[in-house]
Amino acid sequence: MKKNIHPNYFPNAVFTCACGEKYTIGSTKESNTTEMCAACHPFYTGNERTVDTAGRVEKFKARQSAATKVKSTK
């Protein structure tokens, strides 16, 4: 391996999530922040968080329920 071309490795780097959770892992940075982690991500927590822009979620849910009603009448 070539010398002096690899970044420094920090075996006890601290990664902090926006929710406040902290993880100690190995990295080339001493510390870093992230917006989501396993403690707050909707996939892992089971909580659904939707950002509604101009009622799009309601429109989608209305179309979805209308489509299931049409299927059930046939």
C-alpha positions as CSV (number, residue, x, y, z in Angstrom):
1,M,0.0,0.0,0.0
2,K,1.1,3.5,-0.7
3,K,1.9,5.6,2.4
4,N,0.3,8.9,3.4
5,I,-2.6,8.7,0.9
6,H,-5.2,7.1,3.2
7,P,-7.4,9.2,5.5
8,N,-7.1,8.8,9.3
9,Y,-9.4,6.3,10.9
10,F,-11.2,7.0,14.1
11,P,-12.5,3.8,15.8
12,N,-14.7,5.6,18.3
13,A,-16.3,8.3,16.1
14,V,-19.6,9.7,17.4
15,F,-22.6,10.0,15.1
16,T,-25.5,12.1,16.4
17,C,-29.0,12.0,15.0
18,A,-31.4,14.9,14.9
19,C,-33.6,12.9,17.3
20,G,-30.8,12.9,19.9
21,E,-29.7,9.3,19.5
22,K,-25.9,8.8,19.5
23,Y,-23.9,6.0,17.9
24,T,-20.3,5.2,18.3
25,I,-18.8,3.6,15.2
26,G,-15.6,3.6,13.2
27,S,-15.3,6.3,10.6
28,T,-12.8,8.6,8.9
29,K,-14.5,11.6,10.6
30,E,-14.4,12.1,14.4
31,S,-18.0,13.2,14.6
32,N,-20.9,13.6,12.3
33,T,-24.7,14.4,12.3
34,T,-27.5,12.7,10.5
35,E,-31.2,13.5,10.0
36,M,-32.6,10.0,10.5
37,C,-31.5,6.8,12.3
38,A,-33.0,3.5,13.2
39,A,-34.6,5.0,16.3
40,C,-36.6,7.6,14.4
41,H,-37.0,6.4,10.8
42,P,-40.7,5.5,10.0
43,F,-39.7,2.2,8.5
44,Y,-38.2,0.9,11.7
45,T,-40.6,2.6,14.2
46,G,-43.8,1.8,12.3
47,N,-45.0,5.4,12.6
48,E,-46.3,7.0,9.5
49,R,-45.2,10.6,8.9
50,T,-46.5,12.3,5.8
51,V,-45.7,15.8,4.7
52,D,-48.9,17.1,3.1
53,T,-48.4,19.6,0.3
54,A,-51.6,21.2,-0.8
55,G,-53.8,18.3,0.2
56,R,-52.2,15.8,-2.0
57,V,-52.3,13.0,0.6
58,E,-56.1,13.5,1.1
59,K,-56.7,13.5,-2.6
60,F,-54.7,10.2,-3.0
61,K,-56.5,8.6,-0.1
62,A,-59.9,9.7,-1.6
63,R,-59.0,8.2,-5.0
64,Q,-57.8,5.0,-3.4
65,S,-61.0,4.6,-1.4
66,A,-63.1,5.3,-4.5
67,A,-61.2,2.7,-6.4
68,T,-61.7,0.0,-3.8
69,K,-65.4,0.9,-3.7
70,V,-65.7,0.3,-7.5
71,K,-63.9,-3.0,-7.2
72,S,-66.2,-4.2,-4.4
73,T,-69.4,-3.4,-6.3
74,K,-68.3,-5.5,-9.3
